[in-house]
Amino acid sequence: MFKKDSPVLYKKSCAVIQDFDGDKIIVKFQVAPATPTGKKAQYATQKVREKDIISLNAETCGSIEKLLSFTDESIDSQIRETYELLVSDESTASAPVTFSDLTELLRGSTKSEESWFIYSSLCASLEFSLNEEELKNGTISFIPRNQTEIESIKQKKYEKEHEAEIHSAFIARLKERKLNLPDDAKFMNEVENVAFCRAEKSKVMVEAGVTQSPEKAHQLLIDTGIWDITKNPYPTRYGLSMVSAKEGLGTPPEEERLEVPETAYAIDNEWSADPDDAVAFDGKYLWVHIADPACYVKPDSSIDKVARDKGTTLYLPEGAVRMLAEESLADYALGLQEKSRALSFRLLLREDNSIEECKIFKTFVNVKRLTYQKATELRDTPELKPLFEIARKNIERRMRSGATNIDLPEIHMSVAPETKKVSISPLVRYEADSMVCEMMLLAGEGAAYFAFNNKIPFPYVSQEAPDVPKEVIPGLAGQFKLLRCMHKRSVGVTPAMHSGLGIAVYSQVTSPLRRYSDLIAHQQLRAYLNGEKLIDKDTMLERISQGDAASIAARKASRLSETHWKLLYLIQNPEWTGNAVCIDHKDEGDLFMIPSLAMQTVIPGLAGIELNQEIQVSARNIDIPTQKVEFIKVQS
């Protein structure tokens, strides 16, 4: 029961009960203290509910002025002695202690006018922290801090009091590139922000005399040991998450599916972990089976929005950052279960390999996984031979329609998680690579025709005709020339010719586990098959654009990341030499392709070099932050 003139807490401030008015309590509290210029303290009164205040002491204290003016210089030592009494092991905090028990330990018998002084002294002490949770319940208690917490508070207090001095000493160390780590790391956050392109300016870099740019910030972080030289900043620079999608797809829903009796073959690289397509020929129809995550991922659901924001699975030498949760692969990738759920494209082909009919089914499929190498070895078997023949005819058909085939060197690169050791090997192309590619093109073409004929708003992929010269020299130089002639592809809701592929109407539908445009295409096809509402053209275009923008950023980050790890490979292998093929002549020098690295470089000062001529080169002056490297001709 509250008494008149007794001290209470009101909004964590000192107050005194002045009177009672029915079920309300009138309290007096200070709103402004006295000033050194002579201005008097100001007070106010307020009617409050009983639950809005907490008793500091049940006895009367007189006035608010008397309560606020009380002081005792011995309180700090008394608090320390009480803390030592309560805490036997200073590495471990004790249980909460009520305010009334603490005041008794501190002072023995306590007068009411001392209560606010003791309370505020405990709140300000190093040894105790106010129990905020209990305060919400109307009880005042304090928790003894452990020694680690106390030392941390002391350190922060010291740093605040000596901020200018500490900062000046840090800048001096930074100029010499001799930081005290890990303590100095906290001062380098703004430098990291510049290196990650989260900020354009850094006061620390200015004070250290370093030019403000992402590359200079990157070098500074390496020089000071904040970053290891292997640190890859490019995904973060492009605003990409380095964490795969978290929300799992859950168990696929039960629904009617066609049982496809023929075994289909999921053919991929030996390191592939997310097989999402499989192919088969039943003697009449070509079947292209595609993973079916859209059976679970509904348009504009939380999973769909995350996939749209990512745009694509980000493949990096150090690992994959997946558009859909990694844990979902077991249920949705093909060939990882006894039977795989798929969205299947059944194609009836004419003699010239053009598509006469495309039908789409929700299916159960028996899938067998093969590597490209193994499938190539089995190309003459009854199961696979028809697929290779269909692929050959399709290449011929597309080439007659003006398709441009570009073949440039590719590599496979991986990074050991612990050692960051980079491994690079040539990507061997087998005949099965080309076969699978043609099957996927046929599925994309069939899906596009199906969508167009059924008036389904759909993500069509097109490309303007390249400006190919009449004569193209053979070899890598000719392939590079063709590449330079190609226009960027476009994704939209209006079908148009994909001239680069030689396909009149085309859409990508074969990678819904790792490409958002493919996922949204599957959502539309399934909605049509189920008689459900389709996404309208405007919404479709908006979502396609958002997903495509994210995938473009992912491609840029992936390309720069690959260069980053290639340069580290050269640093890790200082004796490296390799062949370089001249692919173009430029004003600043000859442009070379290094097939074993899949890298291009300009080498100035060489005389009489012809296109497609090979020379042997070595690397020097490798600069990780600027991604610059100087390749020089090895003297024979």
C-alpha positions, 0 to 999 in steps of 0.5 A, a space after each residue: 500500500 502506497 503512503 503519502 510522501 513516500 518515494 517511488 519510481 515513475 518512468 524510471 525517474 524519481 517521484 514522491 507521492 503527493 496525494 490521492 484522488 480516488 483510484 488515481 495517485 498524484 505524484 510530484 517529479 522533477 522536469 528540469 534540474 537547477 542550472 549553474 546560472 542560477 535557474 531553479 529546478 522545475 517540478 510537475 505533478 501528474 495523476 497516475 495509476 497504481 501500476 504506473 509507479 514502483 515503490 522505492 521505500 514504504 516510509 515517508 521521505 518528506 519532499 522531492 527536493 530532499 530526496 534528490 539532494 541526498 548524497 554520500 561519498 562512501 556509496 561506491 566502496 559500499 557497492 563494491 564490498 556488497 558485490 564481493 560479498 554476493 559474488 564468490 567467483 567473479 567470472 560468473 554472475 550471481 542471481 538477481 537481488 531485490 532492491 530492498 535486500 541490496 539496500 539492507 546489505 549496503 546500509 543496514 538500516 536505510 532511511 527513506 530519503 536515501 532510497 533514490 540515491 542508492 537506486 541511482 548509484 546502483 544503476 550507475 555502478 560497474 558491479 550491478 545492472 538493473 533487471 529490466 524484465 522484472 522492472 516491467 513486472 513492478 519489481 526492482 532488482 539488480 543483477 551482479 555482473 561478471 568480471 568480463 562484463 565489468 572489464 568491457 564496461 571499463 574499456 568502453 568508458 576509457 575509450 570514450 574518455 580518450 577517444 581522440 587520443 585512441 583514434 590518433 594512435 590508430 591512424 598512426 598504426 594504419 599509416 604504417 600498416 601495423 594494426 593491433 589485431 583484433 582490437 583495431 578491426 572495429 575501426 576498419 568497418 568503414 573501410 570494408 564498406 568502401 571495399 564492398 561498395 556499400 559506401 563511397 567515402 571513408 574518413 579513416 582512409 582520408 586520414 590515412 592518406 589513402 585514395 577512396 576507391 573500392 580497390 584501394 580499400 581492398 588493398 588496405 584491408 589486405 595490407 593490414 591483415 583485416 582481409 586475407 588475400 583470398 577474400 572475394 568481395 565481388 558478390 557483396 559488391 553487387 548486393 548479392 547474399 552469400 547465403 543460400 535460400 533458407 526456407 525449405 520447399 517441404 514435401 511435394 504435394 500429392 497430386 495425380 501424375 502420369 507414370 512414364 514407364 521408360 527410364 530417363 537419363 539425367 546427364 551432367 558433369 560429375 560434380 553436379 549436385 542439382 540435376 534438374 533435367 532428364 531425357 528419353 526417347 520411347 520410339 515415337 516421342 522425345 521426352 524431356 523431364 524437368 524438375 518440378 519445384 513449381 508444384 510447391 512454390 506458388 506465385 508470390 509466396 515467400 519462397 518465390 519472392 526470395 527466388 526472384 530476389 536472387 534471380 539465379 543460383 550463384 555459382 562460384 569457385 568456392 561453392 554455390 549460393 542457391 536460389 532454392 534451399 539446399 535441403 530441397 534438392 533431395 525431394 525435387 532434383 531428378 534421380 535422387 529418389 527412386 522415382 522423381 516428380 517432373 514436369 515433362 515435355 513430350 515432343 513429336 518431331 517431324 522428319 526435319 526435326 521441327 516440332 509437330 506437337 508438344 504436350 506437357 504432363 505432370 509425371 513420375 519418372 524413373 531417372 538414371 544419372 550419367 556423366 557426360 563421359 559415360 553417356 558418350 561412351 554409351 551413345 550407340 546403345 538402343 536407349 541413347 542412340 536415338 537421342 544423339 541422332 535427334 541432336 544431330 538433326 536439330 543442329 543441322 536444322 538450327 544451322 539452316 535457320 542461321 544459328 551461330 555456333 561459338 566454341 571458346 575454351 572453358 575451364 572447371 575451377 574449384 577452391 579447397 574450403 580450408 586451404 583456399 587452394 585453387 584447382 583449374 582443369 580444362 573443361 572437356 567437352 563430350 559429344 553428350 554435352 552437345 546432345 543434352 544441349 539440343 534436348 534442352 533447346 527442343 524443350 524450350 522451343 516446345 514450351 514456347 509454342 505451347 504457351 503461344 498456342 494456348 495464349 499463356 503469358 510467358 517469358 520468351 527469350 529472343 536475340 537479334 540477328 548478329 552482324 556476322 561478316 561474310 568471311 570468318 577466319 577459323 580458329 579461336 580468332 574467328 570464334 572471338 570475332 563471332 562472339 563480338 558480333 552477337 547481341 544481348 539476349 532479351 527476355 519478355 512476354 512477346 515471342 520473337 526470333 532467337 537468331 543466335 540459336 536459329 529458333 523462331 520461338 524460344 523460352 528457357 524452361 529446363 532449370 527451375 531449380 536454379 533460374 527464376 525465369 524458368 521457375 515462373 515459366 513452370 508456374 504458368 504452365 502448371 496453372 494452365 494444366 490445373 485450370 487455375 488463374 494465370 499471372 497476367 502479362 504486366 505482372 509477368 513482365 515485372 517479375 521477369 525484369 526483377 529476376 533478370 536484373 538479379 541474375 545479371 548481377 549474379 553473372 557479373 559477380 560470378 565472372 569477377 569472382 572467377 578472375 579473382 580465383 584465377 589470379 590467386 591460382 597464379 600466385 599459388 603457382 609462381 612457376 606457371 607457364 601456358 600457351 596464349 593464342 592471338 585472337 585480335 590486334 588492338 592499338 595498345 597491343 595484341 589480344 590473346 586468349 589463354 585457353 588453360 585459364 579461359 582468360 584474355 589479355 593484351 600483350 604490347 610490344 610484340 612484332 609480327 604476331 598473326 591471328 591464331 599464332 601461339 606463344 608461351 607466356 608467364 605471369 607477373 605483377 599480379 594485383 588482386 584488388 585491381 584484377 590486373 596481371 601482366 602476361 609476358 612472352 617466355 623467351 625460348 
